[in-house]
Amino acid sequence: MGRAKRIPYGVSDFIDIIERNQYYVDKTMYIPKLEDEPDALFFIRPRRFGKSLFISMLRAYYDIKRKDKFDKLFGNLWIGSHPTENQGKYQVLFLDFSKIGGSIDQLEENFNAYCNECIDSFIETYQEYYPERVVESVLKAKTAARKLNAIGIAAEKKNLPLYLIVDEYDNFTNVVLNEQGEEVYTALTHASGFYREIFKVFKGMFSKIFMTGVSPVTLDDLTSGYNIAEILTLEPNFLNMLVFTYEETETYLRYVLDKYSTGQERFDEIWQLIVSNYDGYRFRPNGDRLFNATILTYFFKKFAANAGSIPDELVDENLR
Protein backbone atom coordinates (compact mmCIF):
# COMPACT_ATOMS: atom_id res chain seq x y z
CA MET A 1 0.00 0.00 0.00
CA GLY A 2 1.39 3.39 -1.04
CA ARG A 3 1.87 6.31 1.29
CA ALA A 4 -1.38 8.19 1.90
CA LYS A 5 -1.75 11.39 -0.05
CA ARG A 6 -1.87 14.60 1.95
CA ILE A 7 -5.11 16.58 1.93
CA PRO A 8 -4.13 19.92 0.31
CA TYR A 9 -6.32 22.46 2.08
CA GLY A 10 -5.43 26.01 1.07
CA VAL A 11 -2.93 24.85 -1.58
CA SER A 12 -3.44 26.43 -5.00
CA ASP A 13 -0.12 25.43 -6.56
CA PHE A 14 -0.67 22.48 -8.91
CA ILE A 15 3.00 21.53 -9.14
CA ASP A 16 3.31 21.53 -5.36
CA ILE A 17 0.30 19.23 -5.07
CA ILE A 18 1.69 16.74 -7.56
CA GLU A 19 5.31 16.77 -6.41
CA ARG A 20 4.44 16.49 -2.72
CA ASN A 21 1.99 13.61 -3.18
CA GLN A 22 -1.18 15.52 -2.34
CA TYR A 23 -4.70 14.54 -3.37
CA TYR A 24 -5.77 16.15 -6.63
CA VAL A 25 -9.27 16.04 -8.10
CA ASP A 26 -8.49 15.64 -11.78
CA LYS A 27 -9.90 18.44 -13.94
CA THR A 28 -7.50 18.02 -16.85
CA MET A 29 -10.22 16.57 -19.08
CA TYR A 30 -11.42 20.15 -19.56
CA ILE A 31 -8.24 21.16 -21.39
CA PRO A 32 -9.33 19.89 -24.84
CA LYS A 33 -12.79 21.41 -24.30
CA LEU A 34 -11.24 24.79 -23.60
CA GLU A 35 -9.08 24.50 -26.70
CA ASP A 36 -12.23 24.00 -28.79
CA GLU A 37 -13.47 27.39 -27.59
CA PRO A 38 -12.35 30.85 -28.87
CA ASP A 39 -8.90 32.08 -27.94
CA ALA A 40 -9.95 34.59 -25.24
CA LEU A 41 -11.95 33.01 -22.41
CA PHE A 42 -13.54 34.39 -19.27
CA PHE A 43 -14.91 32.36 -16.34
CA ILE A 44 -16.68 33.52 -13.17
CA ARG A 45 -16.99 31.64 -9.90
CA PRO A 46 -17.33 32.79 -6.28
CA ARG A 47 -14.23 32.83 -4.12
CA ARG A 48 -12.91 29.51 -2.81
CA PHE A 49 -14.18 27.49 -5.75
CA GLY A 50 -10.79 26.34 -7.03
CA LYS A 51 -10.07 29.00 -9.66
CA SER A 52 -6.44 29.55 -8.65
CA LEU A 53 -5.61 25.83 -8.60
CA PHE A 54 -7.17 25.31 -12.01
CA ILE A 55 -5.19 28.21 -13.43
CA SER A 56 -2.02 26.83 -11.88
CA MET A 57 -2.69 23.54 -13.66
CA LEU A 58 -3.14 25.33 -16.99
CA ARG A 59 0.14 27.19 -16.49
CA ALA A 60 2.01 23.95 -15.84
CA TYR A 61 0.45 22.30 -18.89
CA TYR A 62 1.04 25.03 -21.46
CA ASP A 63 4.36 26.51 -20.31
CA ILE A 64 7.12 25.76 -22.83
CA LYS A 65 9.66 25.78 -19.99
CA ARG A 66 7.84 22.83 -18.39
CA LYS A 67 7.28 20.86 -21.57
CA ASP A 68 9.77 18.18 -20.57
CA LYS A 69 8.05 17.68 -17.18
CA PHE A 70 4.77 16.61 -18.74
CA ASP A 71 5.02 12.94 -17.77
CA LYS A 72 6.08 13.75 -14.22
CA LEU A 73 3.30 16.26 -13.64
CA PHE A 74 0.46 14.85 -15.73
CA GLY A 75 1.32 11.20 -16.34
CA ASN A 76 -1.21 9.89 -13.80
CA LEU A 77 -3.98 12.27 -14.84
CA TRP A 78 -6.53 12.12 -17.65
CA ILE A 79 -4.60 14.47 -19.90
CA GLY A 80 -1.51 12.31 -19.47
CA SER A 81 -3.08 9.82 -21.87
CA HIS A 82 -4.79 12.46 -24.01
CA PRO A 83 -2.28 15.30 -24.57
CA THR A 84 -3.17 18.02 -27.05
CA GLU A 85 -0.92 19.53 -29.68
CA ASN A 86 -0.67 22.71 -27.61
CA GLN A 87 0.98 21.08 -24.60
CA GLY A 88 4.15 22.96 -23.71
CA LYS A 89 3.73 25.37 -26.61
CA TYR A 90 3.40 28.79 -24.96
CA GLN A 91 5.30 31.41 -23.07
CA VAL A 92 2.90 32.13 -20.21
CA LEU A 93 2.41 35.49 -18.52
CA PHE A 94 0.51 35.10 -15.23
CA LEU A 95 -1.06 38.02 -13.37
CA ASP A 96 -2.93 37.83 -10.06
CA PHE A 97 -4.74 41.12 -9.52
CA SER A 98 -5.72 40.20 -5.96
CA LYS A 99 -2.16 41.22 -5.05
CA ILE A 100 -2.80 44.84 -5.97
CA GLY A 101 -3.93 47.14 -3.18
CA GLY A 102 -3.24 50.39 -1.43
CA SER A 103 -5.02 53.71 -1.22
CA ILE A 104 -6.81 55.09 -4.25
CA ASP A 105 -4.03 57.65 -4.70
CA GLN A 106 -1.47 54.84 -4.96
CA LEU A 107 -3.53 52.41 -6.99
CA GLU A 108 -2.21 53.25 -10.45
CA GLU A 109 1.37 53.25 -9.20
CA ASN A 110 0.88 49.93 -7.39
CA PHE A 111 -0.83 48.40 -10.40
CA ASN A 112 1.98 49.39 -12.73
CA ALA A 113 4.64 48.26 -10.25
CA TYR A 114 3.05 44.82 -9.86
CA CYS A 115 2.62 44.34 -13.61
CA ASN A 116 6.19 45.51 -14.21
CA GLU A 117 7.53 42.92 -11.78
CA CYS A 118 5.55 40.15 -13.46
CA ILE A 119 6.58 41.19 -16.96
CA ASP A 120 10.25 41.51 -15.95
CA SER A 121 10.07 38.01 -14.51
CA PHE A 122 8.48 36.81 -17.75
CA ILE A 123 11.21 38.23 -20.00
CA GLU A 124 13.93 36.86 -17.70
CA THR A 125 12.31 33.42 -17.76
CA TYR A 126 12.05 33.34 -21.56
CA GLN A 127 15.05 35.49 -22.45
CA GLU A 128 16.62 32.72 -24.55
CA TYR A 129 13.85 33.26 -27.12
CA TYR A 130 14.50 37.00 -27.58
CA PRO A 131 17.40 39.12 -28.83
CA GLU A 132 19.41 40.66 -26.00
CA ARG A 133 18.37 44.17 -27.06
CA VAL A 134 14.69 43.24 -26.62
CA VAL A 135 15.31 41.88 -23.13
CA GLU A 136 17.17 45.05 -22.19
CA SER A 137 14.43 47.21 -23.67
CA VAL A 138 11.74 45.43 -21.68
CA LEU A 139 13.65 45.67 -18.43
CA LYS A 140 14.34 49.39 -18.95
CA ALA A 141 10.78 50.36 -19.91
CA LYS A 142 8.94 52.26 -17.17
CA THR A 143 5.36 51.18 -17.80
CA ALA A 144 3.69 47.81 -18.17
CA ALA A 145 2.14 48.83 -21.49
CA ARG A 146 5.55 49.66 -22.99
CA LYS A 147 7.03 46.41 -21.72
CA LEU A 148 4.17 44.42 -23.20
CA ASN A 149 4.37 46.23 -26.53
CA ALA A 150 8.09 45.46 -26.79
CA ILE A 151 7.46 41.78 -26.08
CA GLY A 152 4.48 41.64 -28.42
CA ILE A 153 6.39 43.09 -31.38
CA ALA A 154 9.36 40.77 -30.86
CA ALA A 155 7.17 37.70 -30.33
CA GLU A 156 5.20 38.40 -33.51
CA LYS A 157 8.41 38.70 -35.55
CA LYS A 158 9.67 35.37 -34.27
CA ASN A 159 6.22 33.72 -34.34
CA LEU A 160 6.31 32.98 -30.61
CA PRO A 161 2.87 32.11 -29.15
CA LEU A 162 2.01 33.90 -25.91
CA TYR A 163 -0.57 32.87 -23.31
CA LEU A 164 -1.99 35.36 -20.79
CA ILE A 165 -3.59 34.02 -17.61
CA VAL A 166 -5.23 36.48 -15.22
CA ASP A 167 -6.56 35.42 -11.83
CA GLU A 168 -8.98 37.62 -9.86
CA TYR A 169 -9.14 40.11 -12.73
CA ASP A 170 -11.74 42.19 -10.83
CA ASN A 171 -10.43 41.95 -7.28
CA PHE A 172 -9.20 45.48 -6.72
CA THR A 173 -11.82 47.07 -9.00
CA ASN A 174 -14.56 45.50 -6.87
CA VAL A 175 -12.91 46.96 -3.78
CA VAL A 176 -12.77 50.38 -5.43
CA LEU A 177 -16.43 50.17 -6.44
CA ASN A 178 -17.51 49.15 -2.93
CA GLU A 179 -15.30 51.52 -0.96
CA GLN A 180 -14.70 54.52 -3.24
CA GLY A 181 -17.91 54.62 -5.21
CA GLU A 182 -18.96 54.55 -8.83
CA GLU A 183 -17.25 57.77 -9.90
CA VAL A 184 -13.77 56.59 -8.92
CA TYR A 185 -14.46 53.11 -10.30
CA THR A 186 -15.59 54.56 -13.64
CA ALA A 187 -12.37 56.54 -13.92
CA LEU A 188 -10.43 53.24 -13.87
CA THR A 189 -12.54 51.27 -16.31
CA HIS A 190 -13.72 53.90 -18.82
CA ALA A 191 -12.22 56.51 -21.13
CA SER A 192 -8.45 56.62 -20.59
CA GLY A 193 -8.38 54.84 -17.24
CA PHE A 194 -5.15 52.91 -16.69
CA TYR A 195 -6.97 49.62 -16.12
CA ARG A 196 -8.94 49.87 -19.35
CA GLU A 197 -5.82 50.86 -21.27
CA ILE A 198 -3.88 47.75 -20.25
CA PHE A 199 -6.70 45.55 -21.52
CA LYS A 200 -6.37 47.15 -24.93
CA VAL A 201 -2.78 45.92 -24.98
CA PHE A 202 -3.82 42.44 -23.84
CA LYS A 203 -6.31 42.20 -26.69
CA GLY A 204 -3.71 42.80 -29.35
CA MET A 205 -0.75 40.62 -28.41
CA PHE A 206 -1.70 37.24 -26.88
CA SER A 207 -2.51 34.08 -28.80
CA LYS A 208 -4.54 32.75 -25.86
CA ILE A 209 -6.14 34.45 -22.86
CA PHE A 210 -7.85 32.87 -19.85
CA MET A 211 -9.26 35.10 -17.11
CA THR A 212 -11.19 34.41 -13.94
CA GLY A 213 -13.05 36.59 -11.48
CA VAL A 214 -16.08 36.73 -9.21
CA SER A 215 -18.23 39.22 -11.12
CA PRO A 216 -18.96 40.25 -14.72
CA VAL A 217 -19.37 43.90 -13.73
CA THR A 218 -15.83 45.04 -14.52
CA LEU A 219 -15.74 43.07 -17.78
CA ASP A 220 -18.94 44.77 -18.92
CA ASP A 221 -17.41 48.16 -18.21
CA LEU A 222 -14.22 47.25 -20.09
CA THR A 223 -16.14 46.06 -23.15
CA SER A 224 -14.94 48.69 -25.59
CA GLY A 225 -11.37 48.11 -24.46
CA TYR A 226 -11.64 44.33 -24.24
CA ASN A 227 -14.46 43.02 -26.41
CA ILE A 228 -13.06 39.66 -27.45
CA ALA A 229 -13.81 37.44 -24.46
CA GLU A 230 -16.03 34.39 -24.71
CA ILE A 231 -17.83 34.01 -21.36
CA LEU A 232 -18.04 30.34 -20.32
CA THR A 233 -19.56 30.88 -16.88
CA LEU A 234 -22.95 29.29 -17.59
CA GLU A 235 -22.05 27.09 -20.53
CA PRO A 236 -23.28 23.52 -19.81
CA ASN A 237 -19.95 21.91 -20.74
CA PHE A 238 -18.08 23.93 -18.09
CA LEU A 239 -20.47 24.08 -15.15
CA ASN A 240 -18.51 21.46 -13.18
CA MET A 241 -15.01 22.58 -14.14
CA LEU A 242 -13.98 24.22 -10.83
CA VAL A 243 -16.03 22.41 -8.18
CA PHE A 244 -16.50 18.89 -6.84
CA THR A 245 -19.28 16.83 -8.37
CA TYR A 246 -21.09 14.15 -6.39
CA GLU A 247 -19.02 11.48 -8.13
CA GLU A 248 -15.73 13.26 -7.40
CA THR A 249 -16.75 13.85 -3.79
CA GLU A 250 -17.70 10.21 -3.27
CA THR A 251 -14.34 9.07 -4.67
CA TYR A 252 -12.53 11.56 -2.43
CA LEU A 253 -14.43 10.48 0.67
CA ARG A 254 -13.77 6.79 0.04
CA TYR A 255 -10.07 7.57 -0.30
CA VAL A 256 -10.00 9.51 2.96
CA LEU A 257 -11.90 6.75 4.78
CA ASP A 258 -9.57 4.10 3.40
CA LYS A 259 -6.38 5.94 4.33
CA TYR A 260 -7.29 7.84 7.48
CA SER A 261 -10.27 6.18 9.17
CA THR A 262 -11.56 2.80 10.31
CA GLY A 263 -12.88 1.84 6.90
CA GLN A 264 -15.66 2.08 4.35
CA GLU A 265 -18.40 1.02 6.76
CA ARG A 266 -18.62 4.66 7.87
CA PHE A 267 -19.32 5.91 4.36
CA ASP A 268 -23.09 6.41 4.74
CA GLU A 269 -22.68 8.28 8.03
CA ILE A 270 -20.07 10.72 6.71
CA TRP A 271 -21.76 11.07 3.35
CA GLN A 272 -24.99 12.24 4.95
CA LEU A 273 -23.08 14.73 7.07
CA ILE A 274 -21.32 16.09 3.97
CA VAL A 275 -24.51 16.41 1.93
CA SER A 276 -26.33 18.09 4.82
CA ASN A 277 -23.60 20.67 5.39
CA TYR A 278 -21.86 21.28 2.08
CA ASP A 279 -24.35 20.63 -0.72
CA GLY A 280 -26.35 23.46 -2.24
CA TYR A 281 -24.54 24.90 -5.25
CA ARG A 282 -25.95 25.01 -8.77
CA PHE A 283 -24.98 27.31 -11.60
CA ARG A 284 -27.97 26.53 -13.81
CA PRO A 285 -31.46 25.43 -12.71
CA ASN A 286 -30.97 22.05 -14.35
CA GLY A 287 -27.28 21.75 -13.50
CA ASP A 288 -25.67 19.16 -11.25
CA ARG A 289 -25.63 19.65 -7.50
CA LEU A 290 -22.10 20.59 -6.55
CA PHE A 291 -19.77 21.00 -3.58
CA ASN A 292 -17.54 23.95 -2.77
CA ALA A 293 -14.04 22.55 -3.21
CA THR A 294 -12.32 24.58 -0.49
CA ILE A 295 -14.91 24.01 2.24
CA LEU A 296 -15.05 20.28 1.54
CA THR A 297 -11.26 19.96 1.49
CA TYR A 298 -11.15 21.67 4.88
CA PHE A 299 -13.47 19.00 6.28
CA PHE A 300 -11.43 16.16 4.78
CA LYS A 301 -8.18 17.59 6.15
CA LYS A 302 -9.59 17.97 9.66
CA PHE A 303 -11.22 14.56 9.47
CA ALA A 304 -7.91 12.98 8.44
CA ALA A 305 -5.94 14.90 11.09
CA ASN A 306 -8.38 13.67 13.77
CA ALA A 307 -7.82 10.04 12.71
CA GLY A 308 -11.34 9.70 11.36
CA SER A 309 -13.20 11.69 13.99
CA ILE A 310 -15.65 14.36 12.89
CA PRO A 311 -14.10 17.79 13.59
CA ASP A 312 -15.79 20.20 15.98
CA GLU A 313 -15.77 22.97 13.37
CA LEU A 314 -17.24 21.91 10.04
CA VAL A 315 -16.33 25.16 8.27
CA ASP A 316 -13.09 27.14 8.58
CA GLU A 317 -13.80 30.30 10.60
CA ASN A 318 -11.75 32.27 8.06
CA LEU A 319 -14.26 31.28 5.37
CA ARG A 320 -17.37 31.63 7.48
C-alpha positions in Angstrom: 0.0 0.0 0.0 1.4 3.4 -1.0 1.9 6.3 1.3 -1.4 8.2 1.9 -1.7 11.4 -0.1 -1.9 14.6 2.0 -5.1 16.6 1.9 -4.1 19.9 0.3 -6.3 22.5 2.1 -5.4 26.0 1.1 -2.9 24.8 -1.6 -3.4 26.4 -5.0 -0.1 25.4 -6.6 -0.7 22.5 -8.9 3.0 21.5 -9.1 3.3 21.5 -5.4 0.3 19.2 -5.1 1.7 16.7 -7.6 5.3 16.8 -6.4 4.4 16.5 -2.7 2.0 13.6 -3.2 -1.2 15.5 -2.3 -4.7 14.5 -3.4 -5.8 16.1 -6.6 -9.3 16.0 -8.1 -8.5 15.6 -11.8 -9.9 18.4 -13.9 -7.5 18.0 -16.8 -10.2 16.6 -19.1 -11.4 20.1 -19.6 -8.2 21.2 -21.4 -9.3 19.9 -24.8 -12.8 21.4 -24.3 -11.2 24.8 -23.6 -9.1 24.5 -26.7 -12.2 24.0 -28.8 -13.5 27.4 -27.6 -12.4 30.8 -28.9 -8.9 32.1 -27.9 -10.0 34.6 -25.2 -11.9 33.0 -22.4 -13.5 34.4 -19.3 -14.9 32.4 -16.3 -16.7 33.5 -13.2 -17.0 31.6 -9.9 -17.3 32.8 -6.3 -14.2 32.8 -4.1 -12.9 29.5 -2.8 -14.2 27.5 -5.8 -10.8 26.3 -7.0 -10.1 29.0 -9.7 -6.4 29.6 -8.6 -5.6 25.8 -8.6 -7.2 25.3 -12.0 -5.2 28.2 -13.4 -2.0 26.8 -11.9 -2.7 23.5 -13.7 -3.1 25.3 -17.0 0.1 27.2 -16.5 2.0 24.0 -15.8 0.4 22.3 -18.9 1.0 25.0 -21.5 4.4 26.5 -20.3 7.1 25.8 -22.8 9.7 25.8 -20.0 7.8 22.8 -18.4 7.3 20.9 -21.6 9.8 18.2 -20.6 8.1 17.7 -17.2 4.8 16.6 -18.7 5.0 12.9 -17.8 6.1 13.8 -14.2 3.3 16.3 -13.6 0.5 14.9 -15.7 1.3 11.2 -16.3 -1.2 9.9 -13.8 -4.0 12.3 -14.8 -6.5 12.1 -17.7 -4.6 14.5 -19.9 -1.5 12.3 -19.5 -3.1 9.8 -21.9 -4.8 12.5 -24.0 -2.3 15.3 -24.6 -3.2 18.0 -27.0 -0.9 19.5 -29.7 -0.7 22.7 -27.6 1.0 21.1 -24.6 4.2 23.0 -23.7 3.7 25.4 -26.6 3.4 28.8 -25.0 5.3 31.4 -23.1 2.9 32.1 -20.2 2.4 35.5 -18.5 0.5 35.1 -15.2 -1.1 38.0 -13.4 -2.9 37.8 -10.1 -4.7 41.1 -9.5 -5.7 40.2 -6.0 -2.2 41.2 -5.0 -2.8 44.8 -6.0 -3.9 47.1 -3.2 -3.2 50.4 -1.4 -5.0 53.7 -1.2 -6.8 55.1 -4.2 -4.0 57.7 -4.7 -1.5 54.8 -5.0 -3.5 52.4 -7.0 -2.2 53.3 -10.5 1.4 53.2 -9.2 0.9 49.9 -7.4 -0.8 48.4 -10.4 2.0 49.4 -12.7 4.6 48.3 -10.2 3.0 44.8 -9.9 2.6 44.3 -13.6 6.2 45.5 -14.2 7.5 42.9 -11.8 5.6 40.1 -13.5 6.6 41.2 -17.0 10.2 41.5 -15.9 10.1 38.0 -14.5 8.5 36.8 -17.8 11.2 38.2 -20.0 13.9 36.9 -17.7 12.3 33.4 -17.8 12.0 33.3 -21.6 15.0 35.5 -22.5 16.6 32.7 -24.5 13.9 33.3 -27.1 14.5 37.0 -27.6 17.4 39.1 -28.8 19.4 40.7 -26.0 18.4 44.2 -27.1 14.7 43.2 -26.6 15.3 41.9 -23.1 17.2 45.0 -22.2 14.4 47.2 -23.7 11.7 45.4 -21.7 13.7 45.7 -18.4 14.3 49.4 -18.9 10.8 50.4 -19.9 8.9 52.3 -17.2 5.4 51.2 -17.8 3.7 47.8 -18.2 2.1 48.8 -21.5 5.6 49.7 -23.0 7.0 46.4 -21.7 4.2 44.4 -23.2 4.4 46.2 -26.5 8.1 45.5 -26.8 7.5 41.8 -26.1 4.5 41.6 -28.4 6.4 43.1 -31.4 9.4 40.8 -30.9 7.2 37.7 -30.3 5.2 38.4 -33.5 8.4 38.7 -35.5 9.7 35.4 -34.3 6.2 33.7 -34.3 6.3 33.0 -30.6 2.9 32.1 -29.2 2.0 33.9 -25.9 -0.6 32.9 -23.3 -2.0 35.4 -20.8 -3.6 34.0 -17.6 -5.2 36.5 -15.2 -6.6 35.4 -11.8 -9.0 37.6 -9.9 -9.1 40.1 -12.7 -11.7 42.2 -10.8 -10.4 42.0 -7.3 -9.2 45.5 -6.7 -11.8 47.1 -9.0 -14.6 45.5 -6.9 -12.9 47.0 -3.8 -12.8 50.4 -5.4 -16.4 50.2 -6.4 -17.5 49.2 -2.9 -15.3 51.5 -1.0 -14.7 54.5 -3.2 -17.9 54.6 -5.2 -19.0 54.6 -8.8 -17.3 57.8 -9.9 -13.8 56.6 -8.9 -14.5 53.1 -10.3 -15.6 54.6 -13.6 -12.4 56.5 -13.9 -10.4 53.2 -13.9 -12.5 51.3 -16.3 -13.7 53.9 -18.8 -12.2 56.5 -21.1 -8.4 56.6 -20.6 -8.4 54.8 -17.2 -5.1 52.9 -16.7 -7.0 49.6 -16.1 -8.9 49.9 -19.3 -5.8 50.9 -21.3 -3.9 47.7 -20.3 -6.7 45.5 -21.5 -6.4 47.1 -24.9 -2.8 45.9 -25.0 -3.8 42.4 -23.8 -6.3 42.2 -26.7 -3.7 42.8 -29.3 -0.7 40.6 -28.4 -1.7 37.2 -26.9 -2.5 34.1 -28.8 -4.5 32.8 -25.9 -6.1 34.4 -22.9 -7.9 32.9 -19.9 -9.3 35.1 -17.1 -11.2 34.4 -13.9 -13.1 36.6 -11.5 -16.1 36.7 -9.2 -18.2 39.2 -11.1 -19.0 40.3 -14.7 -19.4 43.9 -13.7 -15.8 45.0 -14.5 -15.7 43.1 -17.8 -18.9 44.8 -18.9 -17.4 48.2 -18.2 -14.2 47.3 -20.1 -16.1 46.1 -23.1 -14.9 48.7 -25.6 -11.4 48.1 -24.5 -11.6 44.3 -24.2 -14.5 43.0 -26.4 -13.1 39.7 -27.5 -13.8 37.4 -24.5 -16.0 34.4 -24.7 -17.8 34.0 -21.4 -18.0 30.3 -20.3 -19.6 30.9 -16.9 -23.0 29.3 -17.6 -22.0 27.1 -20.5 -23.3 23.5 -19.8 -20.0 21.9 -20.7 -18.1 23.9 -18.1 -20.5 24.1 -15.1 -18.5 21.5 -13.2 -15.0 22.6 -14.1 -14.0 24.2 -10.8 -16.0 22.4 -8.2 -16.5 18.9 -6.8 -19.3 16.8 -8.4 -21.1 14.1 -6.4 -19.0 11.5 -8.1 -15.7 13.3 -7.4 -16.7 13.8 -3.8 -17.7 10.2 -3.3 -14.3 9.1 -4.7 -12.5 11.6 -2.4 -14.4 10.5 0.7 -13.8 6.8 0.0 -10.1 7.6 -0.3 -10.0 9.5 3.0 -11.9 6.8 4.8 -9.6 4.1 3.4 -6.4 5.9 4.3 -7.3 7.8 7.5 -10.3 6.2 9.2 -11.6 2.8 10.3 -12.9 1.8 6.9 -15.7 2.1 4.4 -18.4 1.0 6.8 -18.6 4.7 7.9 -19.3 5.9 4.4 -23.1 6.4 4.7 -22.7 8.3 8.0 -20.1 10.7 6.7 -21.8 11.1 3.3 -25.0 12.2 4.9 -23.1 14.7 7.1 -21.3 16.1 4.0 -24.5 16.4 1.9 -26.3 18.1 4.8 -23.6 20.7 5.4 -21.9 21.3 2.1 -24.4 20.6 -0.7 -26.4 23.5 -2.2 -24.5 24.9 -5.3 -26.0 25.0 -8.8 -25.0 27.3 -11.6 -28.0 26.5 -13.8 -31.5 25.4 -12.7 -31.0 22.0 -14.3 -27.3 21.7 -13.5 -25.7 19.2 -11.3 -25.6 19.6 -7.5 -22.1 20.6 -6.6 -19.8 21.0 -3.6 -17.5 24.0 -2.8 -14.0 22.5 -3.2 -12.3 24.6 -0.5 -14.9 24.0 2.2 -15.1 20.3 1.5 -11.3 20.0 1.5 -11.1 21.7 4.9 -13.5 19.0 6.3 -11.4 16.2 4.8 -8.2 17.6 6.1 -9.6 18.0 9.7 -11.2 14.6 9.5 -7.9 13.0 8.4 -5.9 14.9 11.1 -8.4 13.7 13.8 -7.8 10.0 12.7 -11.3 9.7 11.4 -13.2 11.7 14.0 -15.6 14.4 12.9 -14.1 17.8 13.6 -15.8 20.2 16.0 -15.8 23.0 13.4 -17.2 21.9 10.0 -16.3 25.2 8.3 -13.1 27.1 8.6 -13.8 30.3 10.6 -11.8 32.3 8.1 -14.3 31.3 5.4 -17.4 31.6 7.5 
